[in-house]
């Protein structure tokens, strides 16, 4: 006796989900979030900036064309050019003009942290405005608000962790 059509479709979906779950687990050995919304989101700019600096860290000392970085890291070139201005301004990368131009690191990979890169493109690590601008708190309770105190504690931990990861440590972790 064979399986019904609905059962075959269900088994295909289940197999696909199991395969996807295994791939996700291999990619995120550090943390697995069981619910879709259980994570803090970085902006696309921060993600791309981290990938760009990691790419340049792997090419240590070389000048790499924007087209190459964009293609290999799957970053839209226009976005890459915008991000690169922020990273140059922060002193993380250098722009090299001319025929063989492109980008290179302005510092050694061991001198650049994930925190440095995120702040270069985001301007802050703060989860809420009141953490970096007390006047922005519409409750006017920055000094004694329980939510503010909790966010402040969380941000200190996030900041400390992001400072621990320098790009010389990330290079060997990268599977590409």
Residue frames relative to the residue before (quaternion, step in Angstrom):
aa qw qx qy qz dx dy dz
X 1.0000 0.0000 0.0000 0.0000 0.00 0.00 0.00
X 0.3218 -0.7819 0.5123 0.1509 3.60 -0.72 1.10
X 0.5979 -0.5614 0.4400 0.3657 3.51 -1.34 0.22
X 0.5188 -0.6117 0.4950 0.3342 3.53 -1.18 0.59
X 0.6688 -0.5106 0.3658 0.3977 3.55 -1.23 0.47
X 0.6496 0.5214 -0.3126 0.4566 3.59 0.97 -0.89
X 0.6544 0.5166 -0.3124 0.4554 3.58 1.01 -0.83
X 0.6313 0.5277 -0.3275 0.4645 3.59 1.03 -0.77
X 0.6468 0.5073 -0.3139 0.4751 3.58 0.98 -0.88
X 0.6448 0.5211 -0.3173 0.4604 3.59 0.95 -0.89
X 0.6622 0.5032 -0.3098 0.4607 3.61 0.93 -0.86
X 0.6271 0.5237 -0.3383 0.4669 3.58 1.05 -0.74
X 0.6545 0.5017 -0.3084 0.4741 3.59 0.94 -0.90
X 0.6554 0.5156 -0.3072 0.4585 3.59 0.92 -0.92
X 0.6488 0.5070 -0.3101 0.4752 3.59 0.96 -0.87
X 0.6476 0.5148 -0.3152 0.4650 3.58 0.94 -0.88
X 0.6661 0.4978 -0.3037 0.4650 3.59 0.92 -0.92
X 0.6481 0.5142 -0.3216 0.4606 3.58 0.94 -0.86
X 0.6475 0.5066 -0.3106 0.4771 3.59 0.98 -0.86
X 0.6556 0.5031 -0.3031 0.4745 3.59 0.94 -0.91
X 0.6340 0.5324 -0.3232 0.4584 3.59 0.98 -0.88
X 0.6618 0.5035 -0.3062 0.4633 3.60 0.93 -0.89
X 0.6381 0.5112 -0.3257 0.4748 3.59 0.99 -0.80
X 0.6506 0.5100 -0.3156 0.4659 3.59 0.92 -0.91
X 0.6598 0.5079 -0.3190 0.4526 3.59 0.89 -0.87
X 0.6439 0.5089 -0.3296 0.4668 3.61 1.00 -0.74
X 0.6913 0.4817 -0.2732 0.4641 3.57 1.03 -0.81
X 0.7927 0.2492 -0.1195 0.5433 3.58 1.04 -0.69
X 0.0121 0.8420 -0.5381 0.0347 3.54 0.70 1.06
X 0.6196 0.5664 -0.3468 0.4182 3.58 1.12 -0.58
X 0.8200 -0.0134 0.0760 0.5671 3.59 0.74 -1.05
X 0.0479 -0.7569 0.6500 0.0473 3.54 -1.08 0.77
X 0.1816 -0.7770 0.5967 0.0850 3.55 -0.77 1.05
X 0.3437 -0.7814 0.4816 0.1982 3.56 -0.57 1.10
X 0.7384 0.3180 -0.2187 0.5530 3.59 1.14 -0.46
X 0.6212 -0.6117 0.3568 0.3357 3.52 -0.95 0.96
X 0.7646 0.4114 -0.2140 0.4476 3.61 0.87 -0.85
X 0.5400 0.6655 -0.3834 0.3444 3.61 1.24 0.04
X 0.6290 0.4944 -0.3965 0.4502 3.57 0.57 1.07
X 0.4413 -0.6543 0.5417 0.2893 3.50 -1.25 0.52
X 0.2991 -0.7836 0.5205 0.1599 3.56 -0.80 0.95
X 0.2613 -0.6941 0.6464 0.1792 3.50 -1.13 0.79
X 0.5278 -0.5949 0.4710 0.3816 3.55 -1.13 0.40
X 0.6482 -0.5030 0.3979 0.4104 3.54 -1.28 0.34
X 0.6136 0.5628 -0.3447 0.4336 3.59 1.04 -0.76
X 0.6676 0.4910 -0.3029 0.4706 3.60 0.91 -0.88
X 0.6374 0.5247 -0.3224 0.4631 3.59 0.96 -0.84
X 0.6806 0.4810 -0.2855 0.4732 3.59 0.85 -0.96
X 0.6457 0.5247 -0.3266 0.4483 3.60 0.96 -0.83
X 0.6389 0.5161 -0.3213 0.4714 3.58 0.98 -0.83
X 0.6663 0.4983 -0.2971 0.4684 3.59 0.96 -0.87
X 0.6375 0.5267 -0.3287 0.4563 3.59 1.02 -0.77
X 0.6824 0.4735 -0.2883 0.4765 3.58 0.87 -0.93
X 0.6186 0.5243 -0.3463 0.4717 3.61 1.02 -0.68
X 0.6333 0.5330 -0.3246 0.4576 3.58 0.97 -0.86
X 0.6876 0.4661 -0.2796 0.4815 3.58 0.89 -0.93
X 0.6050 0.5536 -0.3509 0.4520 3.59 1.11 -0.61
X 0.6532 0.5026 -0.3094 0.4743 3.57 1.05 -0.74
X 0.7137 0.4081 -0.2349 0.5186 3.60 1.16 -0.59
X 0.0357 -0.8882 0.4577 0.0193 3.55 1.37 0.40
X 0.8536 0.1105 -0.1195 0.4948 3.55 -0.62 1.20
X 0.6319 0.5338 -0.3390 0.4483 3.59 1.19 -0.31
X 0.3799 -0.6585 0.5892 0.2738 3.53 -1.27 0.48
X 0.0983 -0.8090 0.5796 0.0068 3.57 -0.70 1.12
X 0.4621 -0.6957 0.4814 0.2657 3.57 -0.85 1.01
X 0.6028 -0.5747 0.4228 0.3571 3.55 -1.16 0.69
X 0.6241 0.5512 -0.3378 0.4387 3.60 0.99 -0.82
X 0.6576 0.5167 -0.3045 0.4558 3.57 0.97 -0.88
X 0.6593 0.4947 -0.3079 0.4752 3.57 0.90 -0.93
X 0.6564 0.5237 -0.3111 0.4451 3.57 0.87 -0.98
X 0.6941 0.4776 -0.2809 0.4596 3.58 0.87 -0.95
X 0.7320 0.4470 -0.2541 0.4470 3.59 0.75 -1.01
X 0.7432 0.3781 -0.2184 0.5070 3.60 1.08 -0.65
X 0.3908 -0.7462 0.4558 0.2875 3.59 1.34 0.03
X 0.4068 0.6697 -0.4924 0.3788 3.55 0.93 1.04
X 0.4732 -0.6518 0.4950 0.3260 3.63 -0.81 0.88
X 0.5420 -0.6730 0.3925 0.3151 3.58 -0.77 1.05
X 0.6493 0.5178 -0.3363 0.4441 3.62 0.90 -0.82
X 0.6408 0.5083 -0.3120 0.4833 3.56 1.05 -0.78
X 0.6296 0.5432 -0.3214 0.4531 3.58 0.98 -0.87
X 0.6623 0.5075 -0.3049 0.4591 3.59 0.94 -0.88
X 0.6359 0.5168 -0.3225 0.4739 3.59 1.05 -0.76
X 0.6695 0.4990 -0.2894 0.4680 3.57 0.88 -0.97
X 0.6429 0.5480 -0.3277 0.4231 3.56 0.94 -0.88
X 0.5998 0.5529 -0.3669 0.4472 3.63 1.06 -0.64
X 0.6563 0.5034 -0.3066 0.4711 3.59 0.98 -0.84
X 0.6755 0.4947 -0.2883 0.4646 3.57 0.98 -0.86
X 0.6186 0.5177 -0.3361 0.4863 3.60 1.10 -0.66
X 0.6532 0.5287 -0.3012 0.4506 3.57 0.91 -0.96
X 0.6960 0.4610 -0.2564 0.4872 3.59 1.08 -0.76
X 0.4854 -0.6924 0.4178 0.3324 3.59 1.26 -0.11
X 0.4464 0.6972 -0.4476 0.3380 3.58 1.21 0.42
X 0.7821 0.0899 -0.0480 0.6148 3.56 1.03 -0.81
X 0.3007 -0.7147 0.5955 0.2101 3.54 -1.35 0.24
X 0.3259 -0.7081 0.5921 0.2043 3.52 -1.17 0.67
X 0.1397 -0.7807 0.6065 0.0559 3.55 -0.85 1.01
X 0.2564 -0.7925 0.5397 0.1222 3.56 -0.62 1.16
X 0.6251 0.5767 -0.4042 0.3365 3.53 -1.33 0.24
X 0.7926 -0.3448 0.2435 0.4400 3.50 -1.42 -0.04
X 0.7735 0.2597 -0.1406 0.5608 3.58 0.92 -0.88
X 0.2885 0.8078 -0.4657 0.2177 3.55 1.14 0.67
X 0.1973 0.7510 -0.6167 0.1290 3.48 -1.38 0.15
X 0.5876 -0.5553 0.4430 0.3874 3.52 -1.04 -0.83
X 0.0165 -0.7589 0.6509 0.0062 3.51 -1.26 0.60
X 0.5951 -0.5599 0.4191 0.3960 3.57 -1.20 0.32
X 0.3640 -0.7183 0.5538 0.2118 3.56 -1.09 0.77
X 0.7459 0.2407 -0.1415 0.6046 3.55 1.32 -0.36
X 0.5956 -0.5185 0.4515 0.4154 3.53 -1.32 0.10
X 0.6168 -0.5725 0.3854 0.3786 3.63 -1.06 0.67
X 0.6610 0.5124 -0.3142 0.4492 3.60 1.06 -0.67
X 0.6593 0.4861 -0.3047 0.4861 3.60 1.29 -0.15
X 0.6715 0.4606 -0.2853 0.5055 3.60 1.29 -0.09
X 0.1593 -0.7898 0.5875 0.0753 3.57 -0.77 1.06
X 0.6417 -0.4903 0.4116 0.4224 3.52 -1.30 0.27
X 0.6090 0.5642 -0.3392 0.4424 3.57 1.06 -0.77
X 0.6282 0.5477 -0.3334 0.4407 3.61 0.95 -0.88
X 0.6900 0.4914 -0.2751 0.4547 3.55 0.88 -1.00
X 0.6631 0.5013 -0.3143 0.4585 3.58 0.88 -0.91
X 0.6676 0.4868 -0.3077 0.4718 3.59 0.89 -0.86
X 0.6066 0.5719 -0.3575 0.4209 3.60 1.03 -0.71
X 0.7741 0.3352 -0.1901 0.5022 3.61 0.94 -0.80
X 0.7262 0.4174 -0.2409 0.4903 3.61 1.13 -0.60
X 0.4146 -0.7055 0.4738 0.3255 3.56 1.09 -0.68
X 0.8002 -0.0086 0.0366 0.5986 3.59 1.19 -0.51
X 0.3823 -0.6809 0.5643 0.2678 3.53 -1.35 0.19
X 0.4277 0.7603 -0.4252 0.2412 3.56 1.28 -0.27
X 0.4393 -0.6951 0.5138 0.2447 3.54 -1.03 0.89
X 0.7860 0.1174 -0.0529 0.6046 3.56 1.12 -0.70
X 0.6475 -0.5400 0.3736 0.3868 3.54 -1.23 0.48
X 0.6578 0.5424 -0.3372 0.3992 3.60 0.92 -0.79
X 0.5761 0.5827 -0.3898 0.4203 3.62 1.20 -0.24
X 0.7790 0.2682 -0.1794 0.5376 3.60 1.08 -0.51
X 0.7742 0.1718 -0.1251 0.5963 3.59 1.25 -0.19
X 0.2776 -0.8061 0.4985 0.1572 3.60 0.01 1.26
X 0.6266 0.5458 -0.3434 0.4375 3.61 1.09 -0.57
X 0.6041 0.5758 -0.3522 0.4235 3.59 1.22 -0.35
X 0.5316 0.6249 -0.4101 0.3984 3.59 1.24 -0.30
X 0.3023 -0.7880 0.5071 0.1744 3.58 -0.42 1.17
X 0.6099 0.5229 -0.3554 0.4778 3.59 1.27 -0.19
X 0.2688 -0.7879 0.4970 0.2450 3.57 1.33 -0.44
X 0.5417 0.6213 -0.3795 0.4201 3.55 1.07 0.82
X 0.1657 0.8511 -0.4887 0.0971 3.56 1.20 0.49
X 0.7127 0.4835 -0.2729 0.4288 3.62 0.86 -0.85
X 0.8225 0.2274 -0.1023 0.5111 3.59 1.05 -0.57
X 0.4413 0.6921 -0.4570 0.3425 3.62 1.24 0.12
X 0.4702 -0.6935 0.4741 0.2706 3.61 -0.79 1.03
X 0.6360 0.5204 -0.3332 0.4623 3.60 1.00 -0.76
X 0.6342 0.5267 -0.3209 0.4662 3.58 0.96 -0.86
X 0.6667 0.5047 -0.3038 0.4566 3.59 0.88 -0.93
X 0.6513 0.5078 -0.3126 0.4692 3.59 0.98 -0.83
X 0.6622 0.4970 -0.3042 0.4712 3.59 0.91 -0.92
X 0.6206 0.5464 -0.3359 0.4512 3.56 1.03 -0.79
X 0.6568 0.5069 -0.2973 0.4727 3.58 0.96 -0.87
X 0.6513 0.5097 -0.3060 0.4717 3.58 0.94 -0.91
X 0.6841 0.4965 -0.2946 0.4458 3.58 0.87 -0.93
X 0.5966 0.5477 -0.3664 0.4581 3.60 1.08 -0.61
X 0.6712 0.4929 -0.2943 0.4690 3.57 0.96 -0.87
X 0.6445 0.5105 -0.3161 0.4734 3.59 0.96 -0.88
X 0.6484 0.5266 -0.3067 0.4563 3.56 0.93 -0.94
X 0.6589 0.5093 -0.3037 0.4628 3.59 0.91 -0.93
X 0.6659 0.5017 -0.3025 0.4620 3.59 0.94 -0.86
X 0.6721 0.4945 -0.2995 0.4627 3.59 0.91 -0.88
X 0.6258 0.5291 -0.3330 0.4664 3.60 1.14 -0.55
X 0.6096 0.5730 -0.3460 0.4247 3.60 1.14 -0.57
X 0.7229 0.4384 -0.2431 0.4755 3.58 1.06 -0.72
X 0.0505 -0.7659 0.6408 -0.0138 3.52 -0.44 1.30
X 0.6316 -0.5920 0.3506 0.3574 3.54 -1.16 0.53
X 0.5659 0.5582 -0.4076 0.4495 3.61 1.14 -0.29
X 0.6475 0.4871 -0.3145 0.4945 3.60 1.21 -0.49
X 0.6596 0.5214 -0.3095 0.4442 3.59 1.09 -0.65
X 0.5734 0.6258 -0.3853 0.3620 3.62 1.00 -0.75
X 0.7278 0.4119 -0.2840 0.4690 3.67 0.69 -0.89
X 0.6113 0.5556 -0.3485 0.4429 3.59 1.22 -0.38
X 0.6122 0.5910 -0.3372 0.4027 3.57 1.20 -0.55
X 0.3497 -0.7713 0.5065 0.1620 3.54 -0.84 1.04
X 0.6207 0.5583 -0.3459 0.4283 3.62 1.26 -0.11
